[in-house]
Amino acid sequence: MSNSVITVSTKEIEAMKAAYAPHLQANQPPGSIFMAKPPGCTITAYKSGKVLFQGANASEESGRWSVSASHTSSTAKPKATKKAHAYAPPSSIGSLSIIGSDEVGTGDYFGPITVVASYVSASQLALVKELGVKDSKFLKDDQIVAIAKDLIHIVPYSLLILSNQKYNELQSKGMSQGKMKAMLHNQALQNMLKKVPTNDVDGILIDQFCEPGVYYNYLSKAKNVVNEGVYFATKGESLHLSVAASSIIARYAFIKEMDKISAATGQEIPKGAGRKVDVRAAELIRKHGLDYLYPIAKMHFANTEKAKNLAAGHLR
């Protein structure tokens, strides 16, 4: 299936909506202005200004509105990878149809861990790139939100959120963060393999957070372990856009969860694990007590002791 994405003004979107009036659909994706289905094409216009064309006539229809439309065709040269272990991806992975997984929130004191696995087929690579997909670490929060709102309607994905309450329970029982991440990645990958036909998947790429042997050791007691066609690579987002897409969706989910915490506490909760986090945590301890942090923070982080000391110093 051919795909194209163009970016137009609000005025142009209204003109398009009028032109496709006979083909407008009653049901449309969240965040969209309209969806139309003329012969051989599905057209979805989003509030961001991006218009997605899908179908046999996608190129023809998008060409009516913009000569700068980007069509799906993978022309970028695949990046070579240095084989560091038996699970290193092939040099051609950038042009393949891949399920990629990544996580966000592991280094943040406040907020949950979010893990996402997503599938980007070879035919979608140019489309996903056109949407601005790249590693979420290089994007600001407002860019993450804008891209993710389009992306979640285009690529299949599985999102898992490990609440701080559950995180602290598992950690207090001796489970390491690494094992938690391995279990979450494995579950997200299982979910994706149920969503995407196996024959359509060329491989699975996990953004490497530990050595493959350690990863599978974490899963030694798991009932179902995804291990066929699995690759591990650090900076996986630079090797395949599925990992970058997962990074963005995971970050988007993390941002929304942080917004919920800010709303519940009545204060803006900072990300990361720096001085601002210590100060805000101390304020919450003084106001509500230490137990208040348990459902919203990773209690074994050093920030807890720092915040307790700051809170005690304030009282003296």
N, C-alpha and C positions, 0 to 999 in steps of 0.2 A: 504494500500500500504506500502510495506517494504521500509526502507531507511537506507543507510549507508554512512558514511563519512570517508575517509582516507586522510592522509597527506603524500605526496610523494615528491621526488626531481624532478627538471625540466627534468632530464634525464629519469626518470621513466615515467613522463607524455608523453614524446615523444615516448617511447616504447609502452605505452598504445594507443597512437594515431595511431601508425603504426599497432598495433594488431587489432584495430577496424576500420581500413581504409574502409572496405566495408560498414560500417554502419554510417559513418560520415554524419552529417547534415550541409546543407549550412547555415541555420539560427542558430545562437547561441547567448546566452545571453551576454550582455556587461561584460567585465572583464574576460571572459572565453577564454581558449585556444582551446578547441574543445567540441563538443557535438556529441555523438554517440547513436544510438538506436538499439542495438542488440536485438534478441528476448527476450521479457519479462523484459526489463530494459532500462532505459534512464540514460546515463552517461554524466556528465558535469564536465570538469576539469577547475579549475580556476587558474589565475596567482599567487594567494596566495599559491598554492601548494595543496590546498584541492580539493578532487575529490568526487563528490556527485553521489551516485547510488540510483535510484528510480525505484520501480517496483517489480513484483513478484520474479524476479531472482536477486534482488539487493544483497542479502547476498552471493549468489553463485559467482556473478561476482566480488564483492569487495574482496572476499576470494582468488581470483586468484592473487591478487596483494599485499595484506597485511593481515597478521594474526591478526593485531591489529585494524582492521576495527571496528568502533562502529556502532551497529545496534539499530534501534529504539525499545526500550522497556522501559517502565517507571517502574523502580524498587525502586526509592527513596521513602522513607516513607514521606507521606504528613505531612507538618508542622502544628501543632495545632495553632489556632488563638484564641485570647482572645476576646470574644464578648463584644464590647464596645457600640454598637448601633444595631439597627434593620437591618442595611445594612452590618454587618460583614460577611465575606465570611465563607463558611463551612470549616472544617478542611481538607476535601478531595480536596480542590480546586487545589492543586498543580498537581494532576493527571488528571484533567479535560480538556476539549477543551474550551478554554477561549479567548474572545476578551479583551485585556488589553490596557489601555491608559496612557500616561504620557506626560509631557511637559518639555521643556528646554528653557533657556534664560530669565526666569522671574527675576532673580537677576543680570543680566548683564546690564550695562549701554548702551553699544554699542550692536547692533545686535537685531534681531527680536525675538519674541516668536515662537517656533516651537512646535506643538502638533501632536502626532502620536497615532493612534489606530491600533493595529495589531492583527491578529488571529493566535494562535498556537494551533493546535489540539493535542489530547493526543498522537496520533501516531507520532507526530513531536518533542515531548519533548526531547528525547535523541539526536536527530539530531541537534536541536537548541543549546542544551547544548554543544555538541561536537564542534560546531562552535565558542565557547568561549563566548556565550551570558551571561552577568550578568549586574548588574547596571552600567550604563555609568559613574557614579561618581568615580568608582574604576578603570577606564580604561584611558589610555593616548590617546591623539587625534589620534596618528598614529594607535593605536590598534582599536579605534572606526571606523576609515575609513576602515581598513582591514576587520573587521568583518561585517560591514554594507554592503560592496560591495558584499559579499556572501549572506547575510541575505535578502536583498531586492529582490533576485531572488527566494527565498524559501517560505517566508511567505507573505500572503496578508496583505496590510497595506493602511492606509489613512494618508497623510501628509498635515497639514495645516500650513501656515506661515503667521503670523500677522506682517506686515511691521511696521517699526518705524513710518512712516508717518501716517498710519492708527491708530496705537497705540496712538500717541500723539493727534490725532483728537478726538478719543473716550475719552481719559483721560481728555481733556480740556472741554468736555461736561458733565463731572461728572461721567463717568463710571469707576468703580474700576478695578484694575487688576484682582481681584478675579472673577468678573463677566465676563470679557473678557475670562479668562481661562475656565470658566464653559461653555460659548457659544462655544468655540473652541472644547472642549472635546465632547460636545453633537453633534456637526456637524460631527466630525471625527467618532463617534460611529454610527451615522446615515449612513454615507458613507460605513462603514464596514458591516452593516446589509444588505446593498444592494449587497455587494460583496460575502458574505458567506451565504449559506442556513441556515435559522433559526434553522432547525432541527439538524444541525451540531454543534450548539453553546450551551454549557452547562451553560454559564453565562458570565457576563461582569464585569471586575475588573478595577476600576478607582483608580489610585494612589492618595490617599486622600490629598488634599491641603486645604480643609475646611470641616466643618461638613456637612453631607449629607443634613440636613434640610436647611442650608445656600446655598448649591449648587443648590438645587431645587428652592429655593426662587429667586436666580439669574435668573433662567429660567422660572419664572412665566408667563412671557409675550411671551415666545417662542411658535411658532406654533406647532412644533413637538418636543417632549421631550422623550428621551430614558430612560425609568424607569423600564422596566420589566427585572427581572433577574440581576439587577445591584447590585454590591457589592463595598464598599469603604474600603480601608485599607492604612494606612501609611506604607511606605517601601514595597509597593506592588510588587516590583521586586523580593523580597525574597519569595513571596508566589506563584507567577506564572511567567513563563518565557515570557509570552506575554507582561507583563509590562516591563520587562527587555529589550525585543526586541524593544518595542516602545521607550524606553529610548535611546537606541543606535541609532536607525534610526533618532530620533528627534535631537540627538546630532550631528550626521553626517550632517544633513541638516543645523543645526546651524553653524557648522564649515565652510561649503561651503558658507553660507551667509556672515560670517565674512571675509572669504577670498576675497569675492567680494568687501566688504567695504575697505579692505586693498588695493586692486588693484585700486579702484576708488580714494582713498585719496593719494595713493603713499607712504603710511606709514603702518607699521604693527600695527594693532589695537589690543590692549590688551583686554582680556576677564575679566569678573568680574566687580567689582565696587570699586577697591582699589586705592591707591595713583598713580600707573602707569596710570590708566584710567584718573584721574584728570589732570595729566601732559600732556597726549596726547590730551585730549579735549582742554586744554588751548592753546596748540600749534595750533590746528585747528582754534580756535576762533581768535587768533592773526593773522593768515594767511588769513582766509576767512570770519570771522565774526560769530556771534552767530547763525544766521539762518542756517548756513551750517550744524549744528549738527541735525537740526530738522528731516531730513529723515534717520538719521543713529543712533540716540540715544534716550533714554527714558528721555525726558526733565524734568520731574517732580522729577527725582532722585536728591538727594543732591549733586551729582557730578557736576551738572550744575553750581550751585552757587560757589562751590569750584574752578571749572575751570575758571569761570569768575573772581574770586578774584586773582587767579594765573596769568591770562592774564593781568589784570590791574596792578598788582605788577610788572610785567615784563616791562610794558610800562613806569612806573615811574622810 
